[in-house]
Amino acid sequence: MSAIDDQESNIQVVVAALGKLGFEVLSAIGGAQASQRLSVRRPDLILLDLPGACAQCTMPRQPSCMLQLLYIPEHPSKPT
């Protein structure tokens, strides 16, 4: 699976938690790094917390690719 976020601390939490459960997690910080990593390796699941435009440019562009995406938005009360 892959975890993509624009904050490294969030990625570290996800990778540590899922790693303890035995999952191999490919991580990326931001859309550009995610696009590069996803072009080399296709995960079965992507955990994503990026704004819509960045999320769109991150997704693989192969229509035959079966991919599960779980979008995890920021909490609405979180200050920006």
KEPAFI-994814 format. One record per atom (N, C-alpha, C, O): residue number from 1; atom name; x, y negated, z. Coordinates in Angstrom, 1 decimal. Layout:
VOLUM:resi:name:px:py:pz
VOLUM:NUM:CA:X:Y:Z
...
# end
This chain:
VOLUM:resi:name:px:py:pz
VOLUM:1:N:0.8:1.2:0.0
VOLUM:1:CA:0.0:0.0:0.0
VOLUM:1:C:0.9:-1.2:0.0
VOLUM:1:O:2.1:-1.2:0.3
VOLUM:2:N:0.3:-2.4:-0.3
VOLUM:2:CA:1.0:-3.6:-0.4
VOLUM:2:C:0.3:-4.6:0.5
VOLUM:2:O:-0.9:-4.7:0.5
VOLUM:3:N:1.1:-5.4:1.2
VOLUM:3:CA:0.6:-6.5:2.0
VOLUM:3:C:1.1:-7.8:1.5
VOLUM:3:O:2.4:-8.0:1.4
VOLUM:4:N:0.3:-8.8:1.2
VOLUM:4:CA:0.7:-10.0:0.6
VOLUM:4:C:0.1:-11.2:1.4
VOLUM:4:O:-1.1:-11.2:1.7
VOLUM:5:N:0.9:-12.1:1.8
VOLUM:5:CA:0.5:-13.2:2.6
VOLUM:5:C:1.5:-14.4:2.3
VOLUM:5:O:2.6:-14.1:1.9
VOLUM:6:N:1.1:-15.6:2.6
VOLUM:6:CA:2.0:-16.7:2.5
VOLUM:6:C:2.7:-17.0:3.7
VOLUM:6:O:3.5:-18.0:3.8
VOLUM:7:N:2.5:-16.3:4.8
VOLUM:7:CA:3.2:-16.5:6.1
VOLUM:7:C:3.9:-15.2:6.5
VOLUM:7:O:3.3:-14.1:6.6
VOLUM:8:N:5.2:-15.3:6.6
VOLUM:8:CA:6.1:-14.1:6.9
VOLUM:8:C:5.7:-13.4:8.2
VOLUM:8:O:5.7:-12.2:8.3
VOLUM:9:N:5.3:-14.2:9.2
VOLUM:9:CA:4.9:-13.6:10.5
VOLUM:9:C:3.7:-12.7:10.3
VOLUM:9:O:3.7:-11.6:11.0
VOLUM:10:N:2.8:-13.0:9.5
VOLUM:10:CA:1.6:-12.2:9.3
VOLUM:10:C:2.0:-10.9:8.6
VOLUM:10:O:1.5:-9.8:9.0
VOLUM:11:N:2.9:-11.0:7.7
VOLUM:11:CA:3.4:-9.8:7.0
VOLUM:11:C:4.1:-8.8:7.9
VOLUM:11:O:3.9:-7.6:7.9
VOLUM:12:N:4.9:-9.4:8.8
VOLUM:12:CA:5.7:-8.6:9.8
VOLUM:12:C:4.7:-7.8:10.7
VOLUM:12:O:5.0:-6.6:11.0
VOLUM:13:N:3.6:-8.4:11.1
VOLUM:13:CA:2.6:-7.8:12.0
VOLUM:13:C:2.0:-6.6:11.2
VOLUM:13:O:1.8:-5.5:11.8
VOLUM:14:N:1.6:-6.8:10.0
VOLUM:14:CA:0.9:-5.8:9.2
VOLUM:14:C:1.8:-4.6:8.9
VOLUM:14:O:1.4:-3.5:9.1
VOLUM:15:N:3.0:-4.9:8.5
VOLUM:15:CA:4.0:-3.9:8.2
VOLUM:15:C:4.3:-3.0:9.4
VOLUM:15:O:4.4:-1.8:9.3
VOLUM:16:N:4.5:-3.7:10.6
VOLUM:16:CA:4.8:-3.0:11.8
VOLUM:16:C:3.6:-2.1:12.2
VOLUM:16:O:3.8:-0.9:12.6
VOLUM:17:N:2.4:-2.6:12.2
VOLUM:17:CA:1.2:-1.9:12.6
VOLUM:17:C:1.0:-0.7:11.7
VOLUM:17:O:0.7:0.4:12.2
VOLUM:18:N:1.0:-0.9:10.4
VOLUM:18:CA:0.7:0.2:9.4
VOLUM:18:C:1.9:1.2:9.4
VOLUM:18:O:1.7:2.4:9.2
VOLUM:19:N:3.1:0.7:9.6
VOLUM:19:CA:4.3:1.6:9.6
VOLUM:19:C:4.2:2.6:10.8
VOLUM:19:O:4.6:3.8:10.6
VOLUM:20:N:3.7:2.2:11.9
VOLUM:20:CA:3.5:3.1:13.1
VOLUM:20:C:2.4:4.1:12.8
VOLUM:20:O:2.5:5.2:13.4
VOLUM:21:N:1.5:3.9:11.8
VOLUM:21:CA:0.5:4.8:11.5
VOLUM:21:C:1.0:5.7:10.3
VOLUM:21:O:0.3:6.6:9.8
VOLUM:22:N:2.3:5.5:9.9
VOLUM:22:CA:2.8:6.4:8.8
VOLUM:22:C:2.7:5.9:7.4
VOLUM:22:O:3.0:6.6:6.5
VOLUM:23:N:2.2:4.6:7.2
VOLUM:23:CA:2.0:4.1:5.9
VOLUM:23:C:3.3:3.4:5.4
VOLUM:23:O:4.0:2.8:6.2
VOLUM:24:N:3.6:3.6:4.2
VOLUM:24:CA:4.7:2.8:3.5
VOLUM:24:C:4.1:1.6:3.0
VOLUM:24:O:3.2:1.6:2.2
VOLUM:25:N:4.6:0.4:3.4
VOLUM:25:CA:4.0:-0.9:3.0
VOLUM:25:C:5.0:-1.7:2.2
VOLUM:25:O:6.1:-2.0:2.7
VOLUM:26:N:4.7:-2.0:1.0
VOLUM:26:CA:5.4:-3.0:0.2
VOLUM:26:C:4.9:-4.4:0.5
VOLUM:26:O:3.8:-4.6:0.3
VOLUM:27:N:5.8:-5.2:1.0
VOLUM:27:CA:5.4:-6.6:1.4
VOLUM:27:C:5.9:-7.6:0.4
VOLUM:27:O:6.9:-7.4:-0.3
VOLUM:28:N:5.1:-8.7:0.4
VOLUM:28:CA:5.5:-9.9:-0.5
VOLUM:28:C:5.0:-11.1:0.2
VOLUM:28:O:3.9:-11.2:0.8
VOLUM:29:N:5.8:-12.2:0.1
VOLUM:29:CA:5.4:-13.4:0.7
VOLUM:29:C:5.1:-14.4:-0.5
VOLUM:29:O:6.0:-14.8:-1.2
VOLUM:30:N:3.8:-14.6:-0.7
VOLUM:30:CA:3.4:-15.5:-1.7
VOLUM:30:C:3.1:-14.8:-3.1
VOLUM:30:O:3.6:-13.7:-3.3
VOLUM:31:N:2.4:-15.5:-3.9
VOLUM:31:CA:2.0:-15.0:-5.2
VOLUM:31:C:3.2:-14.6:-6.2
VOLUM:31:O:3.1:-13.6:-6.9
VOLUM:32:N:4.2:-15.5:-6.2
VOLUM:32:CA:5.3:-15.2:-7.2
VOLUM:32:C:6.0:-13.9:-6.8
VOLUM:32:O:6.3:-13.1:-7.7
VOLUM:33:N:6.4:-13.8:-5.6
VOLUM:33:CA:7.1:-12.6:-5.1
VOLUM:33:C:6.2:-11.3:-5.3
VOLUM:33:O:6.7:-10.3:-5.7
VOLUM:34:N:4.9:-11.5:-5.0
VOLUM:34:CA:4.0:-10.4:-5.2
VOLUM:34:C:3.9:-10.0:-6.7
VOLUM:34:O:3.9:-8.8:-7.0
VOLUM:35:N:3.8:-10.9:-7.6
VOLUM:35:CA:3.7:-10.6:-9.0
VOLUM:35:C:4.9:-9.8:-9.4
VOLUM:35:O:4.8:-8.8:-10.2
VOLUM:36:N:6.1:-10.2:-9.0
VOLUM:36:CA:7.3:-9.6:-9.4
VOLUM:36:C:7.3:-8.1:-8.8
VOLUM:36:O:7.7:-7.2:-9.5
VOLUM:37:N:7.0:-8.0:-7.6
VOLUM:37:CA:7.0:-6.6:-6.9
VOLUM:37:C:6.0:-5.7:-7.5
VOLUM:37:O:6.2:-4.5:-7.7
VOLUM:38:N:4.8:-6.3:-7.8
VOLUM:38:CA:3.7:-5.4:-8.3
VOLUM:38:C:3.9:-5.0:-9.8
VOLUM:38:O:3.3:-4.1:-10.2
VOLUM:39:N:4.8:-5.8:-10.5
VOLUM:39:CA:5.1:-5.4:-11.8
VOLUM:39:C:6.0:-4.2:-11.9
VOLUM:39:O:6.1:-3.5:-12.9
VOLUM:40:N:6.7:-3.9:-10.8
VOLUM:40:CA:7.6:-2.8:-10.7
VOLUM:40:C:6.9:-1.5:-10.1
VOLUM:40:O:7.2:-0.4:-10.5
VOLUM:41:N:6.1:-1.8:-9.1
VOLUM:41:CA:5.5:-0.7:-8.3
VOLUM:41:C:4.0:-1.0:-8.1
VOLUM:41:O:3.7:-2.1:-7.6
VOLUM:42:N:3.1:0.0:-8.4
VOLUM:42:CA:1.7:-0.2:-8.2
VOLUM:42:C:1.2:0.5:-6.9
VOLUM:42:O:1.2:1.7:-6.9
VOLUM:43:N:0.8:-0.2:-5.9
VOLUM:43:CA:0.2:0.4:-4.7
VOLUM:43:C:-1.2:0.9:-4.9
VOLUM:43:O:-1.9:0.5:-5.9
VOLUM:44:N:-1.7:1.8:-4.1
VOLUM:44:CA:-3.0:2.2:-4.1
VOLUM:44:C:-4.0:1.2:-3.5
VOLUM:44:O:-5.2:1.2:-3.9
VOLUM:45:N:-3.5:0.4:-2.6
VOLUM:45:CA:-4.3:-0.6:-1.9
VOLUM:45:C:-3.4:-1.9:-1.7
VOLUM:45:O:-2.3:-1.8:-1.4
VOLUM:46:N:-4.1:-3.0:-1.9
VOLUM:46:CA:-3.4:-4.3:-1.6
VOLUM:46:C:-4.2:-5.0:-0.5
VOLUM:46:O:-5.4:-5.2:-0.6
VOLUM:47:N:-3.5:-5.4:0.5
VOLUM:47:CA:-4.1:-6.3:1.6
VOLUM:47:C:-3.6:-7.7:1.2
VOLUM:47:O:-2.4:-7.9:1.2
VOLUM:48:N:-4.5:-8.6:1.0
VOLUM:48:CA:-4.2:-9.9:0.5
VOLUM:48:C:-4.8:-11.0:1.3
VOLUM:48:O:-6.0:-11.0:1.6
VOLUM:49:N:-4.0:-12.0:1.6
VOLUM:49:CA:-4.5:-13.3:2.2
VOLUM:49:C:-3.8:-14.4:1.4
VOLUM:49:O:-2.8:-15.0:1.9
VOLUM:50:N:-4.3:-14.7:0.3
VOLUM:50:CA:-3.8:-15.9:-0.5
VOLUM:50:C:-5.1:-16.6:-1.1
VOLUM:50:O:-6.1:-16.0:-1.3
VOLUM:51:N:-4.9:-17.9:-1.3
VOLUM:51:CA:-6.0:-18.6:-1.9
VOLUM:51:C:-6.4:-18.0:-3.3
VOLUM:51:O:-5.5:-17.4:-3.9
VOLUM:52:N:-7.6:-18.2:-3.7
VOLUM:52:CA:-8.1:-17.6:-4.9
VOLUM:52:C:-7.2:-17.7:-6.2
VOLUM:52:O:-7.0:-16.7:-6.8
VOLUM:53:N:-6.7:-18.8:-6.5
VOLUM:53:CA:-5.9:-19.0:-7.6
VOLUM:53:C:-4.6:-18.2:-7.6
VOLUM:53:O:-4.2:-17.5:-8.5
VOLUM:54:N:-4.0:-18.1:-6.4
VOLUM:54:CA:-2.8:-17.3:-6.2
VOLUM:54:C:-3.1:-15.8:-6.3
VOLUM:54:O:-2.3:-15.0:-6.8
VOLUM:55:N:-4.3:-15.5:-5.7
VOLUM:55:CA:-4.7:-14.1:-5.8
VOLUM:55:C:-4.9:-13.6:-7.2
VOLUM:55:O:-4.5:-12.5:-7.6
VOLUM:56:N:-5.5:-14.4:-8.0
VOLUM:56:CA:-5.7:-14.1:-9.4
VOLUM:56:C:-4.4:-13.8:-10.2
VOLUM:56:O:-4.3:-12.9:-10.9
VOLUM:57:N:-3.4:-14.7:-10.0
VOLUM:57:CA:-2.2:-14.5:-10.7
VOLUM:57:C:-1.3:-13.4:-10.2
VOLUM:57:O:-0.4:-12.9:-10.9
VOLUM:58:N:-1.7:-12.9:-9.0
VOLUM:58:CA:-0.9:-11.8:-8.4
VOLUM:58:C:-1.3:-10.4:-8.9
VOLUM:58:O:-0.5:-9.5:-9.0
VOLUM:59:N:-2.6:-10.3:-9.3
VOLUM:59:CA:-3.1:-9.0:-9.6
VOLUM:59:C:-2.5:-8.4:-10.9
VOLUM:59:O:-2.3:-9.2:-11.9
VOLUM:60:N:-2.2:-7.1:-10.9
VOLUM:60:CA:-1.7:-6.5:-12.1
VOLUM:60:C:-2.7:-6.7:-13.3
VOLUM:60:O:-3.9:-6.7:-13.1
VOLUM:61:N:-2.1:-6.8:-14.5
VOLUM:61:CA:-2.9:-7.0:-15.7
VOLUM:61:C:-3.1:-5.8:-16.5
VOLUM:61:O:-3.2:-5.9:-17.8
VOLUM:62:N:-3.2:-4.7:-15.9
VOLUM:62:CA:-3.4:-3.4:-16.7
VOLUM:62:C:-4.8:-2.9:-16.4
VOLUM:62:O:-5.1:-2.5:-15.3
VOLUM:63:N:-5.7:-3.0:-17.4
VOLUM:63:CA:-7.1:-2.6:-17.2
VOLUM:63:C:-7.2:-1.1:-16.8
VOLUM:63:O:-8.2:-0.8:-16.2
VOLUM:64:N:-6.3:-0.3:-17.2
VOLUM:64:CA:-6.4:1.1:-16.8
VOLUM:64:C:-6.0:1.4:-15.4
VOLUM:64:O:-6.1:2.5:-14.9
VOLUM:65:N:-5.4:0.4:-14.7
VOLUM:65:CA:-4.9:0.6:-13.3
VOLUM:65:C:-6.1:0.6:-12.3
VOLUM:65:O:-6.8:-0.4:-12.2
VOLUM:66:N:-6.2:1.7:-11.6
VOLUM:66:CA:-7.2:1.8:-10.6
VOLUM:66:C:-6.6:1.3:-9.3
VOLUM:66:O:-5.6:1.8:-8.8
VOLUM:67:N:-7.2:0.2:-8.8
VOLUM:67:CA:-6.5:-0.5:-7.7
VOLUM:67:C:-7.6:-0.9:-6.7
VOLUM:67:O:-8.6:-1.4:-7.1
VOLUM:68:N:-7.4:-0.7:-5.4
VOLUM:68:CA:-8.3:-1.2:-4.3
VOLUM:68:C:-7.7:-2.5:-3.8
VOLUM:68:O:-6.5:-2.5:-3.5
VOLUM:69:N:-8.5:-3.5:-3.6
VOLUM:69:CA:-8.1:-4.8:-3.1
VOLUM:69:C:-8.9:-5.1:-1.8
VOLUM:69:O:-10.1:-5.0:-1.9
VOLUM:70:N:-8.2:-5.4:-0.7
VOLUM:70:CA:-8.9:-5.9:0.5
VOLUM:70:C:-8.4:-7.3:0.7
VOLUM:70:O:-7.3:-7.5:1.1
VOLUM:71:N:-9.3:-8.3:0.5
VOLUM:71:CA:-9.0:-9.7:0.7
VOLUM:71:C:-9.3:-10.0:2.2
VOLUM:71:O:-10.4:-9.8:2.7
VOLUM:72:N:-8.3:-10.6:2.9
VOLUM:72:CA:-8.4:-10.9:4.3
VOLUM:72:C:-8.2:-12.4:4.4
VOLUM:72:O:-7.1:-12.9:4.5
VOLUM:73:N:-9.3:-13.2:4.4
VOLUM:73:CA:-9.2:-14.7:4.5
VOLUM:73:C:-8.8:-15.1:5.8
VOLUM:73:O:-8.9:-14.4:6.8
VOLUM:74:N:-8.3:-16.4:5.9
VOLUM:74:CA:-8.0:-17.0:7.2
VOLUM:74:C:-9.2:-17.2:8.0
VOLUM:74:O:-10.3:-17.3:7.4
VOLUM:75:N:-9.1:-17.2:9.3
VOLUM:75:CA:-10.2:-17.5:10.1
VOLUM:75:C:-10.7:-18.9:9.9
VOLUM:75:O:-9.9:-19.8:9.9
VOLUM:76:N:-12.0:-19.1:9.8
VOLUM:76:CA:-12.6:-20.5:9.4
VOLUM:76:C:-12.2:-21.5:10.5
VOLUM:76:O:-12.2:-22.7:10.1
VOLUM:77:N:-12.0:-21.2:11.7
VOLUM:77:CA:-11.7:-22.2:12.8
VOLUM:77:C:-10.2:-22.5:12.8
VOLUM:77:O:-9.8:-23.4:13.6
VOLUM:78:N:-9.4:-21.8:12.0
VOLUM:78:CA:-8.0:-22.1:12.0
VOLUM:78:C:-7.7:-23.4:11.4
VOLUM:78:O:-8.1:-23.7:10.3
VOLUM:79:N:-7.0:-24.3:12.1
VOLUM:79:CA:-6.6:-25.6:11.5
VOLUM:79:C:-5.7:-25.5:10.3
VOLUM:79:O:-4.9:-24.6:10.2
VOLUM:80:N:-5.9:-26.3:9.3
VOLUM:80:CA:-5.1:-26.3:8.1
VOLUM:80:C:-4.1:-27.4:8.1
VOLUM:80:O:-3.3:-27.5:7.1
# end
